[in-house]
Amino acid sequence: MRGPTRLDPWQEAQVTTSCTRIGNWAEDTYQKDIDCQESLKELLRYLRRDNDYFSVRCLLGEYEIIQKHLIPLVITYGNDKGIFNFTLRLLVNLTTPPLLLWREEIPADKDSRSIYLQLKSHQSGFKEAFTNARFWETVSQRLQELLNLDWDSRQEDDKTQIEMILILVRNTLHIPPSNEDLKRTEDDASSHDQVIWALHESGFYNLMLYIASSDSEQHLCMHILEILSKMLKDSNAEDLATAGKLMSASRREESTNSLVKQKLVEDVTKSRKNFKLSTRHSRFGGIYSVKGVKSVGERDATVMKPNFDPGDLSQDQLKDNLVRHRTMANDESYYLWAVRFFSQFNRIYGFKLELISETLNVDSFHYVQSCIELYMNNLHTDKRNIDAWNQRMQNAMSTYKELLLSMVAMDNSKEKPCLDLSQHIKSHIFYQMEYRELCLQLLQHYKPFKFSKTFRRDLIESTHIFFKLLEKFAKSNRHIVIQKKKGIRKKSDKKKNKVKHEEKQTEEQISQIWEDMREELEMILGGVVLGVDEAMPFDPASDESMDDQKRTAVKRIHFLLRQRKASEASALFRAARDVWPEGDVFGSPSLSTTEEVDVIKEIFFYEFSEIHQPEEIPEVSNEFLDGNGADFSEEEEEEERHMVAISEQEFDFPSYERRLCNPRIIQALNAQLANYDKETTFTNHATIKLMHRIAWDCNHPAMFFQATLFRTFQRVLRDFKRKVDPAVKEIGQFANFILRKLTEVSKSNKIVFGNRSSKKTILFDFETSVSFLKMKLANCPISFTAGSTFLLKSRNTRWKVRNSVA
């Protein structure tokens, strides 16, 4: 049972007495009390025995114990090792992030949420007190004394105190900005900036450099990395790289164009408002002038440039600690951030290969991809912490994009070591199947309710860069040999015995199975069918004929029924009926629930010559592959064994480019293009370039006959920014191309305009665009009878096209 939200009067009096016995102010000097050290011990003991509502912690925050007692105590009596040790412990305890007190989950109930916000408010006041440079001078001096001790002469208390000092710095920098900081202008230094400057004046950065570069202090490298990430959390690598430099002509022109665009937006918005207010036409539009463009462009930015070299941190040692699990859980996020931040800084400031040679290699690509696959798996399994895994996924994707951009920078370099290293890395990542499939698989598995918009933007940009690098590599090398892995499912002995046992079932046993399952089927068919979006009875890219796929679907339904999987069988039954509505195999769509059960009963009792589950079940997209080529299916290991066949073949870039012709990839690109007016020029260019590859290079413009995309095109064609923004102009050209193709198709088939109001329906002419429905672009004909319906289903969408052959 939880304790009260407030302490009882006796306990509150004890805490208050301990606070007053620490010391007091005598004019401008803080003087400790006789029982100072004992009072600090008592406060630590009270915090350890705090209740579930953290009443002692809240009370100490209300008393402002850090501002009034602890920091002045360290400044005045920092040479007293006993007082410094207990004060340091108390400071670390009180500056612990409140979220850790609730196990990294924001409390849901009202009382706990109120206490959580109260603790955050108290810590904002703490951060103002930590801007005192004298305090950090005392702490830095003590840290230097401990680091000067030889390794053999250090006691356990000394090692603990070193780590606690680094944790205190990390906790202080982790405190979020207060309301006053949010109201400050960009030129005004916030409390976070003041803390960083106080650390700089105290000489703490020199100690960080020593720890990062010393071989004997490598066990503290993760603490240094955390401090760096917290220091630069509000900074941008591009801003730091360009700080102190004169603005180039191209950058000045870009800044001027940006201001002109904003001015045009304001002018058009104002004119539209005025037009709505008055019906009288004004032939005088007014004269506008942009004042102060040069002064704004040349204004010095207030950005602190850290005096820290990324090469001082041993990246190999950091990665080794992470791989061998010598660090805390999820500490790889700090490593990924460091790789991304310093690689971007190095690329913009002036690319120097020697500074990032430890992070720009094949092992780094492998490690980042392993993190992405791990986070993707946890996103599907650990749904309670989906926001945390989404942030880690976004961080890993940004790091992967920066590695690709560094590859582009090396290709543009004229130095031979850069070109040789780039060629070496590309020959490995383009050879391995896992690297080639990463971006495509992530796009196919993108879901808006699981991933953020930032992740989608980085993923599309990474895909564009990867395709650009691969295309250039394929053109420069005529014959490229790549590795291909194919998963083979081999039935285990247990599975075979199970099938044999099923073949030996008597008629009485089969009848009993049906009686047990009949009521469940009626409940499922009468309500919501589970897994309808998962059923896929037809594959347009398969070499099998329509009749063969129809027989395969009947066998699959029969097998699922014999395995007592009523929900999956009913889902597949209804999906097959939508594809083959004619005939008496699956019945007509107008059947009642009882009649549907009777049709399923006939399939259940029908005896096939072979009772087995088809080895190949067609799907719209492949499942996400792990490092061994096996898919992350939920089937039990004892039922099936996965084998991988590895072969080599010559790489064909056009065939690889056709992998973009996937409905889920189109959906992600459409969602990204809908926000074109809020994205950067490079993001819009990357999105349109991928669409151009599908519509022009792969010759499948009909995949973009979608109502939601047409609404975006409508906004683009009406956007006046097409005259000044090259990215918007490029989108307008692509929109005109798709609309011309739509007009050409509509002349021969009017059905292309059907279902245009549906948000998730692809509008296309099946007869003229049958090739784009073949996801693998197989050159096999698909014959449909008159009035038939082609149904394509995925997890969240359905595409239906009715044949118009008379």
C-alpha positions in Angstrom: 0.0 0.0 0.0 1.3 3.4 -0.9 2.2 5.9 1.7 0.7 9.4 2.0 1.6 12.1 -0.3 3.0 14.2 2.5 5.2 13.3 5.5 3.7 13.2 8.9 4.7 16.2 11.1 7.3 14.2 13.1 9.2 13.0 9.9 9.0 16.4 8.3 10.5 18.0 11.4 13.4 15.5 11.3 14.1 16.4 7.6 13.9 20.1 8.3 16.2 19.8 11.3 18.8 17.9 9.2 18.7 20.6 6.6 19.3 23.4 9.1 22.1 21.5 10.8 24.2 21.4 7.6 25.2 25.1 7.9 24.1 28.7 7.6 25.2 31.9 6.0 27.2 34.5 8.0 27.2 37.6 5.9 28.7 36.5 2.5 30.4 33.3 3.8 28.8 29.9 4.2 29.8 28.2 7.5 29.2 24.6 8.2 27.6 23.3 11.4 29.3 21.0 13.9 27.0 18.2 12.9 27.2 18.9 9.1 28.6 15.5 8.1 26.1 13.6 10.2 23.2 15.7 8.8 24.3 14.8 5.3 24.3 11.1 6.2 20.8 11.4 7.7 19.5 13.0 4.5 20.9 10.2 2.4 19.3 7.7 4.7 15.9 9.5 4.5 16.1 9.4 0.7 16.8 5.7 0.7 13.8 5.1 2.9 11.5 7.5 0.9 7.9 6.4 0.2 6.3 5.7 -3.1 5.3 9.3 -3.5 9.0 10.5 -2.9 7.9 12.9 -0.2 11.4 13.5 1.2 12.7 14.3 -2.3 9.9 16.8 -2.9 10.4 18.4 0.5 14.2 18.9 -0.2 13.3 20.4 -3.5 10.9 22.9 -1.9 13.6 23.8 0.6 16.0 24.5 -2.3 18.7 22.5 -0.5 21.0 22.4 -3.5 20.9 26.2 -4.1 21.1 27.2 -0.4 23.3 24.5 1.2 25.0 21.9 -0.9 26.7 24.1 -3.6 27.9 26.7 -1.1 29.2 23.9 1.1 31.3 22.4 -1.8 32.7 25.8 -2.7 33.7 26.6 0.9 34.7 23.2 2.2 35.7 21.3 -0.9 39.0 20.3 0.6 37.3 18.3 3.3 37.1 14.8 1.7 34.4 13.5 4.1 32.0 16.4 3.5 32.8 16.4 -0.3 32.1 12.7 -0.5 28.7 12.8 1.2 27.7 16.1 -0.5 28.5 14.5 -3.9 26.4 11.5 -3.1 23.5 13.8 -2.2 23.9 15.9 -5.3 23.9 12.8 -7.6 20.8 11.5 -5.8 18.8 14.7 -6.1 19.7 15.3 -9.7 18.7 11.9 -10.9 16.2 12.2 -13.8 12.6 11.9 -12.4 11.7 9.5 -15.2 14.2 6.9 -13.8 12.2 6.9 -10.5 9.2 5.5 -12.4 11.3 3.0 -14.4 11.4 5.1 -17.5 7.6 5.3 -17.8 5.7 8.5 -17.3 3.2 7.9 -14.5 -0.4 7.6 -15.6 -2.3 8.2 -12.4 -3.1 11.8 -11.4 -1.2 11.9 -8.1 2.0 10.4 -9.5 1.9 12.6 -12.5 1.6 15.7 -10.3 4.7 14.6 -8.3 6.6 13.9 -11.5 6.0 17.4 -12.8 6.9 18.9 -9.4 10.2 17.1 -9.4 11.0 18.3 -12.9 10.2 21.9 -11.8 12.6 21.5 -8.8 15.4 20.3 -11.1 15.0 23.3 -13.4 15.9 25.5 -10.4 18.8 23.2 -9.6 20.3 23.8 -13.1 20.3 27.6 -12.5 22.4 27.0 -9.4 24.9 24.8 -11.3 26.0 27.8 -13.4 28.4 28.7 -10.7 31.9 28.4 -12.1 33.5 28.2 -8.6 31.6 25.1 -7.8 32.9 23.3 -10.9 36.4 24.5 -10.2 36.3 22.7 -6.9 34.8 19.6 -8.5 37.4 19.6 -11.3 40.2 20.0 -8.8 39.0 17.0 -6.8 38.7 15.0 -10.0 42.2 15.9 -11.1 43.6 14.7 -7.8 41.8 11.4 -8.2 43.1 10.9 -11.8 46.6 11.7 -10.7 46.6 8.6 -8.4 48.2 5.5 -9.9 46.0 2.7 -10.8 47.4 0.5 -8.0 47.0 3.1 -5.4 43.4 3.9 -6.1 40.9 2.6 -3.6 37.3 1.5 -4.5 36.0 4.7 -3.0 38.2 6.8 -5.3 37.0 4.9 -8.4 33.4 5.3 -7.2 33.9 9.0 -6.6 35.3 9.5 -10.1 32.3 7.9 -11.7 30.0 9.9 -9.4 31.5 13.2 -10.5 31.0 12.3 -14.2 27.4 11.2 -13.4 26.8 14.5 -11.7 27.9 16.4 -14.8 25.7 14.1 -16.9 22.7 14.6 -14.7 23.1 18.4 -14.6 23.3 18.6 -18.4 20.3 16.3 -18.8 18.0 18.6 -16.9 15.4 19.9 -19.4 15.1 23.7 -20.0 12.9 25.7 -17.7 10.0 28.0 -18.8 12.3 31.0 -18.5 14.8 29.3 -20.9 12.1 28.7 -23.5 11.2 32.4 -23.4 14.8 33.5 -24.2 15.8 34.6 -27.7 18.4 32.8 -29.8 21.1 35.3 -29.0 20.5 35.0 -25.2 22.4 32.3 -23.3 20.2 29.7 -21.6 21.0 28.0 -18.3 22.3 25.0 -20.4 24.7 27.3 -22.2 25.8 28.9 -18.9 26.5 25.5 -17.4 28.6 24.6 -20.4 30.5 27.8 -20.1 31.1 27.3 -16.4 32.5 23.8 -17.1 34.8 25.4 -19.7 36.1 28.0 -17.3 36.7 25.4 -14.6 39.0 23.4 -16.8 36.7 20.3 -16.8 37.1 19.9 -20.6 40.8 19.3 -20.3 40.1 16.4 -17.9 37.5 15.0 -20.3 40.2 15.1 -23.0 42.6 13.2 -20.7 40.1 10.5 -19.9 39.1 10.1 -23.5 42.7 9.7 -24.8 44.2 7.8 -21.8 44.5 4.0 -22.3 44.1 3.4 -18.5 40.8 5.3 -18.3 39.0 3.6 -21.2 36.4 2.1 -18.8 35.1 5.7 -18.4 34.7 6.4 -22.1 31.0 5.8 -22.1 30.5 8.5 -19.4 32.5 10.9 -21.6 30.3 10.0 -24.5 27.1 10.6 -22.5 28.4 14.0 -21.3 29.2 15.0 -24.9 25.7 14.0 -26.1 24.1 16.0 -23.3 26.3 19.0 -24.0 25.4 19.1 -27.6 21.8 18.0 -27.4 20.6 21.5 -28.4 23.3 22.0 -31.1 23.4 21.2 -34.7 26.5 19.8 -36.3 26.0 22.0 -39.4 25.7 25.2 -37.3 28.8 24.3 -35.4 30.8 23.5 -38.5 29.9 26.8 -40.1 30.3 28.9 -37.0 32.9 31.7 -37.3 33.1 31.3 -41.1 32.1 34.0 -43.5 28.9 33.1 -45.4 29.8 31.9 -48.9 28.1 33.4 -52.0 25.9 30.2 -52.5 24.9 30.1 -48.9 24.1 33.9 -48.9 22.0 33.3 -52.0 20.2 30.4 -50.4 19.5 32.5 -47.3 18.2 35.3 -49.5 15.9 33.0 -51.4 14.6 31.6 -48.2 13.6 35.0 -47.0 12.1 35.9 -50.3 10.0 32.7 -50.2 8.7 33.5 -46.7 7.9 37.0 -47.8 6.0 35.7 -50.8 4.0 33.4 -48.6 3.1 36.3 -46.3 2.1 38.5 -49.3 -0.1 35.8 -50.9 -1.8 35.0 -47.5 -2.5 38.7 -46.9 -3.8 39.3 -50.4 -6.2 36.3 -50.1 -7.5 37.6 -46.8 -8.1 41.0 -48.2 -9.8 39.5 -51.2 -12.2 37.6 -49.0 -13.1 40.8 -47.0 -13.9 42.9 -50.1 -15.5 41.9 -53.4 -14.1 44.9 -55.1 -11.2 44.1 -57.3 -8.0 46.1 -56.8 -5.7 46.5 -59.7 -3.0 47.9 -57.5 -1.1 45.1 -55.7 1.3 47.3 -53.8 5.1 47.6 -53.7 7.1 45.4 -51.2 10.7 45.6 -50.3 12.9 43.1 -48.3 14.9 45.1 -45.9 18.1 43.9 -44.0 18.7 40.7 -46.0 22.5 41.2 -45.9 22.6 42.1 -42.3 20.5 39.0 -41.3 22.6 36.8 -43.5 25.9 38.1 -42.1 24.9 38.3 -38.5 27.2 36.5 -36.2 25.4 33.5 -34.6 25.8 32.9 -30.9 27.0 29.3 -31.1 29.7 27.8 -28.9 32.2 25.7 -30.8 33.5 22.9 -28.6 37.2 22.5 -28.3 36.9 18.7 -28.7 38.4 16.4 -31.3 36.3 13.3 -32.1 39.5 11.4 -32.7 40.3 11.6 -29.0 37.6 9.1 -28.3 38.7 5.5 -29.2 35.8 4.3 -31.3 37.1 0.8 -31.4 37.1 0.7 -27.6 33.6 2.1 -27.4 32.3 -0.4 -29.9 34.1 -3.3 -28.2 32.5 -2.4 -24.8 29.1 -2.3 -26.5 29.5 -5.6 -28.3 30.8 -7.4 -25.2 27.9 -5.9 -23.1 30.3 -4.1 -20.7 27.9 -1.1 -20.6 24.4 -0.5 -19.5 21.4 -1.3 -21.6 20.7 0.9 -24.6 24.0 2.7 -24.2 24.6 2.1 -27.9 22.3 5.1 -28.6 25.1 7.4 -27.4 27.6 5.7 -29.7 25.2 6.0 -32.6 24.7 9.7 -31.8 28.5 10.3 -31.6 29.1 8.6 -35.0 26.3 10.7 -36.6 27.2 14.0 -35.0 31.0 14.0 -35.5 30.7 12.5 -39.0 28.3 15.3 -40.0 30.6 17.9 -38.4 33.7 16.5 -40.2 31.8 16.3 -43.5 30.7 19.9 -43.5 33.7 21.5 -41.8 36.2 20.0 -44.1 36.3 16.3 -44.8 39.3 14.7 -43.1 39.4 10.9 -43.4 41.9 10.4 -40.5 39.4 11.8 -38.0 36.6 9.3 -38.8 38.6 6.4 -40.1 37.6 4.3 -37.1 33.9 4.7 -37.7 33.7 4.7 -41.5 34.2 1.1 -42.4 32.3 -2.1 -43.1 32.1 -3.0 -39.4 30.3 0.3 -38.7 27.7 -0.4 -41.4 27.2 -3.9 -39.9 26.8 -2.6 -36.4 24.3 0.1 -37.3 22.3 -2.4 -39.4 22.3 -4.9 -36.5 20.9 -2.1 -34.2 18.2 -1.3 -36.7 17.1 -4.9 -37.0 17.1 -5.2 -33.2 15.0 -2.1 -32.8 12.6 -3.2 -35.5 12.1 -6.6 -33.8 11.5 -4.8 -30.4 9.0 -2.5 -32.0 6.8 -5.5 -32.8 7.3 -7.3 -29.5 7.7 -4.7 -26.8 4.6 -2.6 -27.6 4.5 -1.0 -24.1 7.8 0.9 -24.9 7.1 1.6 -28.5 7.9 5.3 -28.2 11.3 4.6 -26.7 12.2 2.0 -29.4 10.9 4.4 -32.1 13.3 7.1 -30.9 16.2 4.6 -30.9 15.2 3.5 -34.4 15.1 7.1 -35.6 18.6 7.7 -34.1 20.0 4.6 -35.8 18.4 5.5 -39.1 20.0 9.0 -38.9 23.4 7.4 -38.3 23.0 5.1 -41.3 22.1 8.1 -43.5 25.1 10.0 -42.3 27.4 7.0 -43.1 26.0 7.1 -46.7 26.5 10.8 -46.9 30.1 10.3 -45.8 30.5 7.8 -48.6 29.3 10.4 -51.1 31.8 12.9 -49.7 34.6 10.3 -50.2 33.5 9.7 -53.8 33.6 13.5 -54.4 37.1 13.7 -52.9 40.2 13.8 -55.1 42.4 12.0 -52.6 43.4 8.5 -53.4 43.0 7.1 -49.9 39.4 8.3 -49.7 38.6 6.8 -53.1 40.2 3.5 -52.3 38.4 3.2 -49.0 35.1 4.1 -50.6 35.6 1.5 -53.3 36.4 -1.1 -50.6 33.3 -0.4 -48.5 31.0 -0.3 -51.5 32.3 -3.6 -52.8 31.3 -5.2 -49.5 28.0 -3.6 -48.8 26.8 -4.0 -52.4 27.9 -7.7 -52.4 26.0 -8.8 -49.3 22.3 -9.3 -49.6 21.5 -8.0 -46.1 22.9 -4.5 -46.9 21.1 -4.3 -50.2 17.7 -5.3 -48.8 17.8 -3.0 -45.7 16.2 0.2 -47.0 13.7 -1.7 -49.2 12.5 -3.9 -46.3 12.2 -0.9 -44.0 10.1 0.9 -46.6 7.9 -2.1 -47.0 7.3 -2.4 -43.3 6.8 1.3 -42.7 3.6 2.0 -40.7 2.6 5.6 -39.8 1.3 4.7 -36.4 4.6 3.1 -35.3 7.2 5.3 -36.9 7.7 9.0 -36.7 7.8 11.4 -39.7 11.4 12.1 -39.0 12.2 8.4 -39.4 10.3 8.3 -42.6 12.2 11.3 -44.0 15.6 9.8 -43.1 14.6 6.5 -44.5 13.6 7.9 -47.9 16.7 10.1 -48.0 18.8 7.0 -47.2 17.1 5.0 -49.8 17.7 7.7 -52.4 21.4 8.0 -51.5 21.9 4.2 -51.5 20.3 3.8 -54.9 22.4 6.7 -56.3 25.6 5.1 -55.0 24.6 1.7 -56.3 23.7 3.0 -59.7 27.0 4.8 -60.0 28.9 1.7 -58.9 27.0 -0.5 -61.4 27.8 1.9 -64.3 31.5 2.1 -63.4 31.8 -1.7 -63.1 30.3 -3.7 -66.0 30.2 -7.1 -64.3 29.3 -7.1 -60.6 29.0 -10.4 -58.7 26.6 -10.3 -55.7 25.6 -12.8 -53.1 22.1 -14.2 -53.1 20.5 -16.1 -50.3 17.3 -18.1 -50.6 15.4 -19.4 -47.6 14.4 -23.1 -48.0 11.8 -24.5 -45.6 12.4 -28.2 -44.9 9.8 -30.2 -43.1 11.0 -31.7 -39.9 10.3 -35.3 -38.9 7.8 -34.2 -36.3 5.8 -32.4 -39.0 5.8 -35.4 -41.2 4.7 -37.7 -38.4 1.9 -35.2 -37.7 0.8 -35.3 -41.3 0.9 -39.1 -41.4 -1.1 -39.3 -38.2 -3.6 -37.0 -39.8 -3.9 -39.3 -42.9 -4.7 -42.2 -40.6 -7.6 -40.4 -38.9 -10.9 -42.3 -39.1 -14.1 -40.8 -40.4 -15.4 -40.6 -36.8 -12.4 -38.5 -35.7 -12.8 -36.2 -38.7 -16.5 -35.8 -38.0 -15.7 -35.0 -34.3 -13.3 -32.3 -35.4 -16.0 -30.7 -37.5 -18.5 -30.8 -34.7 -16.1 -29.1 -32.4 -15.2 -26.4 -34.9 -18.6 -25.7 -36.4 -19.8 -23.4 -33.7 -16.5 -21.4 -33.7 -16.8 -21.0 -37.5 -20.4 -19.6 -37.1 -19.2 -17.1 -34.5 -16.3 -16.0 -36.7 -18.3 -15.7 -39.9 -21.1 -13.9 -38.2 -18.9 -11.3 -36.6 -15.5 -9.9 -37.5 -13.2 -12.2 -39.3 -9.8 -12.3 -37.7 -6.8 -11.8 -40.0 -8.7 -10.8 -43.2 -6.0 -8.4 -44.2 -3.4 -11.2 -43.8 -5.0 -13.6 -46.3 -3.5 -13.6 -49.8 -4.9 -16.4 -52.0 -3.7 -15.0 -55.3 -0.2 -13.8 -56.4 -0.2 -11.8 -59.7 3.6 -12.4 -60.1 3.3 -16.2 -59.9 3.9 -18.4 -62.9 1.0 -20.6 -61.9 -2.3 -20.2 -63.8 -5.5 -19.0 -62.3 -6.9 -22.5 -62.0 -3.8 -23.8 -60.3 -3.8 -21.0 -57.8 -7.5 -21.7 -57.2 -6.8 -25.3 -56.4 -3.9 -24.3 -54.1 -6.2 -22.0 -52.2 -8.8 -24.8 -51.7 -6.0 -27.1 -50.4 -4.8 -24.4 -48.0 -8.3 -23.9 -46.6 -8.7 -27.7 -46.2 -5.3 -28.0 -44.4 -6.1 -25.1 -42.0 -9.5 -26.6 -41.2 -7.9 -30.0 -40.4 -5.4 -28.2 -38.2 -8.4 -26.6 -36.3 -7.3 -23.1 -37.4 -10.8 -21.8 -37.9 -10.0 -18.0 -38.0 -7.3 -18.3 -40.6 -9.3 -20.7 -42.7 -12.4 -18.4 -42.7 -10.2 -15.4 -43.6 -8.6 -17.2 -46.5 -12.1 -18.5 -47.6 -13.6 -15.0 -47.9 -10.5 -13.6 -49.5 -10.6 -16.4 -52.1 -14.3 -15.7 -52.7 -13.5 -12.1 -53.5 -10.9 -13.2 -56.1 -13.0 -16.0 -57.6 -16.7 -15.0 -57.1 -17.9 -17.1 -60.1 -18.5 -20.8 -59.8 -19.6 -22.9 -56.9 -16.3 -23.6 -55.2 -16.4 -20.6 -52.8 -19.9 -19.5 -53.2 -21.3 -16.1 -54.0 -20.8 -13.0 -51.9 -24.5 -12.9 -51.0 -24.4 -16.1 -49.0 -25.7 -16.1 -45.5 -23.6 -17.3 -42.5 -25.2 -20.8 -42.5 -24.7 -21.2 -46.2 -21.0 -20.2 -45.9 -20.6 -22.8 -43.2 -22.0 -25.4 -45.5 -19.6 -24.5 -48.3 -16.7 -24.7 -45.9 -18.0 -28.1 -44.7 -17.7 -29.5 -48.2 -14.1 -28.3 -48.4 -13.4 -29.8 -45.0 -14.7 -33.3 -45.9 -13.2 -33.4 -49.4 -10.4 -35.9 -49.6 -7.3 -34.9 -51.5 -4.8 -37.3 -52.8 -2.1 -35.5 -50.8 -2.8 -33.7 -47.5 -0.1 -31.1 -46.9 0.3 -27.5 -46.6 1.6 -25.8 -49.8 5.3 -25.1 -49.5 5.0 -21.7 -51.2 2.4 -19.2 -49.9 2.3 -16.1 -52.1 2.7 -12.8 -50.3 2.9 -9.2 -51.4 6.2 -8.6 -49.7 8.9 -10.7 -48.2 9.3 -10.9 -44.5 12.2 -9.0 -42.8 15.3 -11.2 -43.1 17.8 -11.6 -40.3 21.5 -12.1 -40.7 21.1 -15.8 -41.6 18.4 -15.2 -44.3 15.6 -16.7 -42.2 12.4 -14.8 -41.8 11.0 -13.7 -38.5 7.9 -15.9 -38.7 6.0 -17.0 -35.6 6.0 -20.7 -36.5 7.5 -23.0 -33.9 11.0 -24.3 -34.4 10.0 -27.9 -33.9 7.6 -27.8 -36.8 9.9 -26.4 -39.5 13.6 -26.0 -40.0 14.9 -23.1 -42.1 17.8 -23.7 -44.4 19.7 -21.0 -46.5 21.0 -21.6 -50.0 23.8 -19.2 -50.8 24.7 -18.6 -54.4 26.4 -15.9 -56.6 25.0 -14.2 -59.6 25.7 -11.1 -61.8 24.0 -8.0 -60.5 21.3 -6.4 -62.7 20.5 -2.9 -61.5 17.2 -2.5 -63.5 15.9 -5.7 -61.8 16.9 -4.4 -58.4 15.3 -1.0 -59.2 12.0 -2.7 -59.9 11.9 -3.8 -56.2 10.6 -0.2 -55.6 7.4 -1.2 -57.4 5.7 -2.2 -54.1 2.3 -0.8 -52.9 3.7 -0.2 -49.4 6.6 1.8 -50.7 4.3 3.9 -52.8 2.2 4.5 -49.7 5.2 5.8 -47.8 6.3 8.0 -50.7 2.9 9.5 -51.0 2.7 10.3 -47.3 6.1 12.0 -47.5 5.2 14.0 -50.6 2.0 15.3 -48.9 4.2 17.4 -46.6 6.3 18.8 -49.4 5.7 22.4 -48.3 7.3 21.7 -44.8 10.3 19.7 -46.0 13.7 20.7 -47.2 14.7 20.8 -50.9 16.8 17.7 -50.6 14.0 15.7 -49.0 11.6 16.6 -51.7 14.2 15.8 -54.4 14.8 12.4 -52.8 11.1 11.6 -52.7 10.5 12.6 -56.3 13.6 10.8 -57.5 12.3 7.5 -56.1 8.9 8.1 -57.7 10.6 8.9 -60.9 12.5 5.6 -60.8 9.2 3.8 -60.5 7.2 5.8 -63.1 9.9 6.4 -65.7 12.8 3.9 -65.2 10.5 1.0 -64.4 7.7 2.3 -66.7 4.9 1.9 -64.2 3.2 5.3 -63.9 -0.1 3.6 -63.3 1.0 2.9 -59.7 0.5 6.6 -59.0 -3.1 6.8 -60.1 -4.2 7.4 -56.5 -6.7 10.0 -55.3 -4.6 11.0 -52.3 -1.6 11.7 -54.5 -3.8 13.7 -57.0 -4.8 15.9 -54.1 -1.2 16.6 -53.4 -0.6 17.3 -57.1 -3.5 19.7 -57.0 -1.8 21.7 -54.2 1.5 21.6 -56.0 0.1 22.9 -59.3 -1.6 25.8 -57.4 1.5 26.6 -55.4 3.2 29.8 -56.5 6.5 28.6 -55.0 7.1 26.5 -58.2 8.6 29.7 -59.7 11.3 30.1 -57.1 11.8 26.7 -55.5 13.4 24.1 -57.8 12.2 21.2 -55.7 8.5 22.3 -56.0 9.1 22.8 -59.7 10.4 19.3 -60.0 7.3 18.0 -58.2 5.1 20.0 -60.6 6.8 18.4 -63.6 6.3 14.9 -62.2 2.6 15.7 -61.5 2.1 16.8 -65.2 3.7 13.6 -66.4 1.4 11.4 -64.2 -1.6 13.4 -65.3 -0.7 13.0 -69.0 -0.4 9.2 -68.5 -3.7 9.1 -66.7 -5.3 11.0 -69.7 -3.8 8.5 -72.2 -5.1 5.5 -70.2 -8.6 6.9 -69.7 -9.1 7.2 -73.5 -9.0 3.4 -73.8 -10.6 2.4 -70.5 -12.9 4.6 -68.5 -12.8 2.4 -65.4 -9.5 4.0 -64.4 -11.5 6.7 -62.7 -13.5 4.3 -60.5 -13.2 4.4 -56.7 -11.3 7.7 -56.8 -12.8 8.8 -53.5 -11.2 5.9 -51.6 -8.1 7.0 -49.8 -6.2 3.7 -50.1 -7.4 2.5 -53.5 -5.0 2.4 -56.4 -6.7 3.8 -59.5 -5.4 2.1 -62.6 -6.4 0.5 -65.9 -5.9 -3.3 -65.4 -5.8 -4.1 -69.1 -3.3 -1.4 -70.1 -1.3 -1.5 -66.8 -1.2 -5.3 -66.1 2.6 -5.3 -66.0 2.8 -3.1 -62.9 0.6 -5.5 -60.9 3.3 -8.1 -61.3 5.5 -7.2 -58.4 8.4 -9.2 -59.8 7.6 -8.1 -63.4 7.4 -11.7 -64.7 6.7 -11.8 -68.4 3.8 -14.3 -68.0 0.3 -13.5 -69.2 -2.6 -13.3 -66.7 -6.0 -14.2 -68.1 -9.2 -13.0 -66.4 -12.7 -13.9 -67.3 -15.4 -11.3 -68.0 -16.6 -9.6 -64.9 -13.9 -11.0 -62.6 -12.4 -9.1 -59.7 -8.7 -8.9 -58.9 -8.1 -8.3 -55.2 -4.7 -7.4 -53.8 -4.5 -7.3 -50.0 -1.8 -6.3 -47.5 -1.8 -5.7 -43.8 -3.5 -2.3 -43.8 -4.8 -1.8 -47.4 -6.9 -3.4 -50.1 -6.6 -2.8 -53.8 -9.5 -4.0 -56.0 -9.8 -3.8 -59.8 -12.7 -5.1 -61.7 -12.1 -6.4 -65.3 -14.2 -4.6 -67.9 -14.0 -7.2 -70.6 -17.4 -7.7 -72.0 
